Amino acid sequence: MTIIPFAPIERVIRNAGAQRVSESAGMELTEILEEFGLEISREAIKLAEHAGRKTVKAEDIKLAKEMLGR
């Protein structure tokens, strides 16, 4: 199940320079971005909990991204 609609993904690919974008390319990028987003979110939740918070903050997301090496 995808969460991100095709149109924003298509815009991202077009902004990168593509003239045309197939639906399969958009779906593939959607799956990759959602998977990466879940990985970052899970790590960010751990960081927030470690700090004694229930709220995930932008700093948690940024640190989680760095920790995952991307």
The first five atom37 places (N, CA, C, CB, O) and aatype in JSON, in Angstrom:
{
  "aatype": [12, 16, 9, 9, 14, 13, 0, 14, 9, 6, 1, 19, 9, 1, 2, 0, 7, 0, 5, 1, 19, 15, 6, 15, 0, 7, 12, 6, 10, 16, 6, 9, 10, 6, 6, 13, 7, 10, 6, 9, 15, 1, 6, 0, 9, 11, 10, 0, 6, 8, 0, 7, 1, 11, 16, 19, 11, 0, 6, 3, 9, 11, 10, 0, 11, 6, 12, 10, 7, 1],
  "atom_mask": [
    [1, 1, 1, 1, 1],
    [1, 1, 1, 1, 1],
    [1, 1, 1, 1, 1],
    [1, 1, 1, 1, 1],
    [1, 1, 1, 1, 1],
    [1, 1, 1, 1, 1],
    [1, 1, 1, 1, 1],
    [1, 1, 1, 1, 1],
    [1, 1, 1, 1, 1],
    [1, 1, 1, 1, 1],
    [1, 1, 1, 1, 1],
    [1, 1, 1, 1, 1],
    [1, 1, 1, 1, 1],
    [1, 1, 1, 1, 1],
    [1, 1, 1, 1, 1],
    [1, 1, 1, 1, 1],
    [1, 1, 1, 0, 1],
    [1, 1, 1, 1, 1],
    [1, 1, 1, 1, 1],
    [1, 1, 1, 1, 1],
    [1, 1, 1, 1, 1],
    [1, 1, 1, 1, 1],
    [1, 1, 1, 1, 1],
    [1, 1, 1, 1, 1],
    [1, 1, 1, 1, 1],
    [1, 1, 1, 0, 1],
    [1, 1, 1, 1, 1],
    [1, 1, 1, 1, 1],
    [1, 1, 1, 1, 1],
    [1, 1, 1, 1, 1],
    [1, 1, 1, 1, 1],
    [1, 1, 1, 1, 1],
    [1, 1, 1, 1, 1],
    [1, 1, 1, 1, 1],
    [1, 1, 1, 1, 1],
    [1, 1, 1, 1, 1],
    [1, 1, 1, 0, 1],
    [1, 1, 1, 1, 1],
    [1, 1, 1, 1, 1],
    [1, 1, 1, 1, 1],
    [1, 1, 1, 1, 1],
    [1, 1, 1, 1, 1],
    [1, 1, 1, 1, 1],
    [1, 1, 1, 1, 1],
    [1, 1, 1, 1, 1],
    [1, 1, 1, 1, 1],
    [1, 1, 1, 1, 1],
    [1, 1, 1, 1, 1],
    [1, 1, 1, 1, 1],
    [1, 1, 1, 1, 1],
    [1, 1, 1, 1, 1],
    [1, 1, 1, 0, 1],
    [1, 1, 1, 1, 1],
    [1, 1, 1, 1, 1],
    [1, 1, 1, 1, 1],
    [1, 1, 1, 1, 1],
    [1, 1, 1, 1, 1],
    [1, 1, 1, 1, 1],
    [1, 1, 1, 1, 1],
    [1, 1, 1, 1, 1],
    [1, 1, 1, 1, 1],
    [1, 1, 1, 1, 1],
    [1, 1, 1, 1, 1],
    [1, 1, 1, 1, 1],
    [1, 1, 1, 1, 1],
    [1, 1, 1, 1, 1],
    [1, 1, 1, 1, 1],
    [1, 1, 1, 1, 1],
    [1, 1, 1, 0, 1],
    [1, 1, 1, 1, 1]
  ],
  "atom_positions": [
    [[0.83, -1.18, 0.0], [0.0, 0.0, 0.0], [0.88, 1.25, 0.0], [-0.95, -0.01, 1.21], [1.76, 1.41, 0.85]],
    [[0.65, 2.11, -0.95], [1.43, 3.35, -0.98], [0.68, 4.47, -0.29], [1.75, 3.73, -2.43], [-0.55, 4.53, -0.3]],
    [[1.45, 5.36, 0.3], [0.9, 6.49, 1.02], [1.04, 7.77, 0.2], [1.58, 6.65, 2.38], [0.16, 8.63, 0.2]],
    [[2.16, 7.88, -0.5], [2.46, 9.09, -1.27], [1.8, 8.98, -2.64], [4.01, 9.29, -1.41], [2.0, 7.99, -3.34]],
    [[1.02, 9.98, -3.03], [0.38, 9.95, -4.36], [1.4, 10.09, -5.49], [-0.66, 11.07, -4.46], [2.51, 10.58, -5.29]],
    [[1.0, 9.65, -6.68], [1.89, 9.66, -7.84], [2.29, 11.07, -8.26], [1.21, 8.96, -9.0], [3.45, 11.3, -8.61]],
    [[1.36, 12.02, -8.24], [1.63, 13.37, -8.77], [2.84, 14.05, -8.12], [0.42, 14.25, -8.57], [3.68, 14.58, -8.84]],
    [[2.98, 14.05, -6.79], [4.17, 14.69, -6.2], [5.47, 13.96, -6.57], [4.03, 14.73, -4.68], [6.51, 14.6, -6.75]],
    [[5.39, 12.65, -6.68], [6.57, 11.87, -7.06], [6.96, 12.21, -8.5], [6.32, 10.35, -6.9], [8.14, 12.36, -8.81]],
    [[5.97, 12.31, -9.35], [6.23, 12.68, -10.75], [6.9, 14.05, -10.81], [4.91, 12.68, -11.56], [7.83, 14.25, -11.59]],
    [[6.43, 15.0, -9.99], [7.04, 16.34, -9.96], [8.5, 16.27, -9.52], [6.26, 17.27, -9.02], [9.35, 16.98, -10.06]],
    [[8.78, 15.44, -8.55], [10.16, 15.29, -8.08], [11.05, 14.81, -9.22], [10.24, 14.3, -6.88], [12.14, 15.34, -9.44]],
    [[10.6, 13.8, -9.93], [11.39, 13.24, -11.03], [11.55, 14.27, -12.15], [10.73, 11.95, -11.58], [12.62, 14.4, -12.73]],
    [[10.47, 14.99, -12.45], [10.55, 16.04, -13.47], [11.48, 17.17, -13.04], [9.14, 16.6, -13.76], [12.24, 17.7, -13.86]],
    [[11.43, 17.54, -11.77], [12.34, 18.58, -11.26], [13.8, 18.15, -11.35], [12.0, 18.91, -9.81], [14.7, 18.99, -11.41]],
    [[14.02, 16.85, -11.36], [15.37, 16.32, -11.52], [15.82, 16.35, -12.97], [15.45, 14.9, -10.98], [16.99, 16.11, -13.28]],
    [[14.87, 16.65, -13.89], [15.25, 16.79, -15.29], [14.55, 15.89, -16.28], [0.0, 0.0, 0.0], [14.78, 16.02, -17.48]],
    [[13.71, 14.97, -15.83], [13.04, 14.07, -16.76], [11.94, 14.8, -17.53], [12.44, 12.87, -16.01], [11.24, 15.64, -16.97]],
    [[11.81, 14.48, -18.8], [10.74, 15.06, -19.6], [9.44, 14.29, -19.41], [11.13, 15.1, -21.07], [8.35, 14.87, -19.37]],
    [[9.57, 12.98, -19.31], [8.41, 12.12, -19.13], [8.71, 11.12, -18.02], [8.04, 11.38, -20.45], [9.86, 10.76, -17.79]],
    [[7.66, 10.67, -17.33], [7.83, 9.73, -16.22], [6.78, 8.63, -16.35], [7.7, 10.47, -14.84], [5.58, 8.91, -16.39]],
    [[7.23, 7.4, -16.42], [6.28, 6.29, -16.49], [5.67, 6.05, -15.12], [6.97, 5.0, -17.02], [6.27, 6.38, -14.09]],
    [[4.49, 5.48, -15.12], [3.83, 5.17, -13.85], [4.66, 4.19, -13.04], [2.43, 4.61, -14.1], [4.74, 4.31, -11.81]],
    [[5.28, 3.23, -13.72], [6.09, 2.24, -12.99], [7.31, 2.89, -12.33], [6.55, 1.12, -13.94], [7.71, 2.48, -11.24]],
    [[7.89, 3.89, -12.98], [9.03, 4.6, -12.37], [8.57, 5.36, -11.14], [9.68, 5.58, -13.39], [9.25, 5.35, -10.11]],
    [[7.42, 6.0, -11.24], [6.88, 6.72, -10.1], [6.56, 5.81, -8.94], [0.0, 0.0, 0.0], [6.83, 6.14, -7.79]],
    [[5.99, 4.66, -9.24], [5.65, 3.7, -8.2], [6.91, 3.14, -7.53], [4.82, 2.55, -8.78], [6.94, 2.94, -6.31]],
    [[7.93, 2.89, -8.32], [9.18, 2.37, -7.76], [9.81, 3.39, -6.8], [10.18, 2.02, -8.88], [10.23, 3.04, -5.7]],
    [[9.86, 4.65, -7.23], [10.43, 5.68, -6.37], [9.56, 5.86, -5.12], [10.56, 7.02, -7.13], [10.09, 6.08, -4.03]],
    [[8.26, 5.78, -5.27], [7.36, 5.88, -4.12], [7.68, 4.81, -3.09], [5.91, 5.76, -4.57], [7.78, 5.1, -1.9]],
    [[7.83, 3.58, -3.54], [8.15, 2.47, -2.62], [9.47, 2.7, -1.9], [8.19, 1.14, -3.37], [9.58, 2.48, -0.7]],
    [[10.48, 3.16, -2.64], [11.79, 3.41, -2.05], [11.72, 4.52, -1.02], [12.81, 3.76, -3.14], [12.26, 4.39, 0.08]],
    [[11.05, 5.62, -1.36], [10.95, 6.75, -0.44], [10.15, 6.4, 0.81], [10.3, 7.94, -1.14], [10.51, 6.81, 1.92]],
    [[9.09, 5.64, 0.65], [8.3, 5.23, 1.81], [9.09, 4.29, 2.71], [7.01, 4.57, 1.36], [9.02, 4.4, 3.93]],
    [[9.84, 3.38, 2.12], [10.67, 2.46, 2.91], [11.72, 3.24, 3.69], [11.35, 1.41, 2.0], [11.93, 2.99, 4.88]],
    [[12.39, 4.18, 3.02], [13.4, 5.0, 3.68], [12.76, 5.86, 4.77], [14.13, 5.89, 2.64], [13.33, 6.02, 5.85]],
    [[11.59, 6.41, 4.48], [10.88, 7.22, 5.48], [10.53, 6.42, 6.72], [0.0, 0.0, 0.0], [10.62, 6.94, 7.84]],
    [[10.14, 5.18, 6.54], [9.83, 4.32, 7.68], [11.08, 4.03, 8.52], [9.21, 3.01, 7.21], [11.03, 4.04, 9.75]],
    [[12.2, 3.78, 7.85], [13.45, 3.53, 8.57], [13.84, 4.73, 9.4], [14.58, 3.18, 7.58], [14.18, 4.6, 10.58]],
    [[13.79, 5.91, 8.8], [14.14, 7.14, 9.52], [13.16, 7.37, 10.67], [14.14, 8.35, 8.57], [13.58, 7.72, 11.78]],
    [[11.88, 7.17, 10.43], [10.87, 7.39, 11.46], [11.07, 6.47, 12.65], [9.48, 7.19, 10.88], [10.96, 6.9, 13.79]],
    [[11.35, 5.21, 12.38], [11.56, 4.25, 13.48], [12.75, 4.67, 14.34], [11.79, 2.83, 12.93], [12.68, 4.61, 15.57]],
    [[13.82, 5.09, 13.69], [15.02, 5.53, 14.43], [14.72, 6.81, 15.2], [16.2, 5.76, 13.47], [15.15, 6.97, 16.34]],
    [[13.99, 7.74, 14.59], [13.64, 8.99, 15.24], [12.76, 8.75, 16.47], [12.92, 9.92, 14.25], [12.91, 9.44, 17.48]],
    [[11.87, 7.8, 16.39], [11.03, 7.45, 17.54], [11.89, 6.96, 18.69], [9.98, 6.38, 17.16], [11.67, 7.34, 19.84]],
    [[12.86, 6.12, 18.39], [13.78, 5.63, 19.43], [14.53, 6.79, 20.08], [14.78, 4.63, 18.83], [14.7, 6.82, 21.29]],
    [[14.97, 7.75, 19.26], [15.69, 8.91, 19.79], [14.81, 9.75, 20.69], [16.24, 9.76, 18.64], [15.25, 10.2, 21.75]],
    [[13.57, 9.98, 20.28], [12.64, 10.75, 21.1], [12.38, 10.04, 22.43], [11.31, 10.99, 20.34], [12.38, 10.67, 23.49]],
    [[12.16, 8.74, 22.37], [11.91, 7.97, 23.59], [13.12, 8.0, 24.51], [11.55, 6.51, 23.25], [12.98, 8.13, 25.73]],
    [[14.31, 7.9, 23.93], [15.54, 7.96, 24.72], [15.67, 9.31, 25.43], [16.77, 7.71, 23.83], [16.2, 9.39, 26.54]],
    [[15.18, 10.37, 24.8], [15.22, 11.7, 25.39], [14.06, 11.93, 26.35], [15.19, 12.76, 24.29], [13.91, 13.02, 26.91]],
    [[13.22, 10.9, 26.55], [12.11, 11.01, 27.48], [10.91, 11.75, 26.91], [0.0, 0.0, 0.0], [10.08, 12.28, 27.66]],
    [[10.8, 11.78, 25.58], [9.7, 12.47, 24.92], [8.82, 11.48, 24.17], [10.23, 13.54, 23.97], [9.28, 10.42, 23.75]],
    [[7.55, 11.85, 24.02], [6.64, 11.1, 23.17], [6.55, 11.75, 21.8], [5.24, 11.01, 23.81], [6.16, 11.11, 20.82]],
    [[6.93, 13.02, 21.73], [6.85, 13.79, 20.49], [8.15, 13.67, 19.7], [6.54, 15.26, 20.78], [9.23, 13.92, 20.23]],
    [[8.04, 13.28, 18.44], [9.19, 13.23, 17.54], [9.39, 14.63, 16.98], [8.99, 12.17, 16.38], [8.47, 15.23, 16.43]],
    [[10.61, 15.15, 17.13], [10.92, 16.5, 16.66], [11.78, 16.45, 15.4], [11.63, 17.31, 17.76], [12.33, 15.4, 15.05]],
    [[11.89, 17.59, 14.74], [12.7, 17.68, 13.52], [14.13, 17.24, 13.8], [12.69, 19.11, 12.97], [14.76, 16.59, 12.96]],
    [[14.65, 17.6, 14.96], [16.03, 17.22, 15.3], [16.19, 15.7, 15.36], [16.44, 17.84, 16.64], [17.25, 15.18, 15.01]],
    [[15.14, 14.99, 15.79], [15.18, 13.52, 15.82], [15.27, 12.96, 14.4], [13.93, 12.96, 16.54], [16.02, 12.03, 14.13]],
    [[14.47, 13.55, 13.5], [14.46, 13.1, 12.11], [15.84, 13.34, 11.49], [13.36, 13.84, 11.3], [16.39, 12.46, 10.83]],
    [[16.39, 14.53, 11.69], [17.7, 14.87, 11.12], [18.79, 13.94, 11.66], [18.07, 16.34, 11.42], [19.61, 13.43, 10.9]],
    [[18.78, 13.72, 12.97], [19.79, 12.85, 13.57], [19.63, 11.4, 13.09], [19.7, 12.92, 15.12], [20.62, 10.71, 12.81]],
    [[18.39, 10.95, 13.0], [18.14, 9.59, 12.52], [18.67, 9.41, 11.11], [16.64, 9.25, 12.57], [19.27, 8.38, 10.8]],
    [[18.46, 10.4, 10.25], [18.97, 10.35, 8.87], [20.49, 10.24, 8.87], [18.52, 11.61, 8.07], [21.06, 9.43, 8.14]],
    [[21.13, 11.04, 9.7], [22.6, 10.99, 9.8], [23.07, 9.64, 10.32], [23.11, 12.11, 10.7], [24.05, 9.08, 9.83]],
    [[22.37, 9.11, 11.32], [22.76, 7.83, 11.91], [22.63, 6.69, 10.91], [21.91, 7.55, 13.14], [23.4, 5.73, 10.95]],
    [[21.66, 6.8, 10.02], [21.48, 5.77, 9.01], [22.46, 5.93, 7.85], [20.05, 5.79, 8.48], [22.51, 5.1, 6.95]],
    [[23.23, 7.01, 7.89], [24.28, 7.2, 6.91], [23.8, 7.56, 5.52], [0.0, 0.0, 0.0], [24.38, 7.13, 4.52]],
    [[22.76, 8.36, 5.45], [22.24, 8.73, 4.12], [22.13, 10.21, 3.99], [20.89, 8.09, 3.86], [21.71, 10.71, 2.94]]
  ]
}
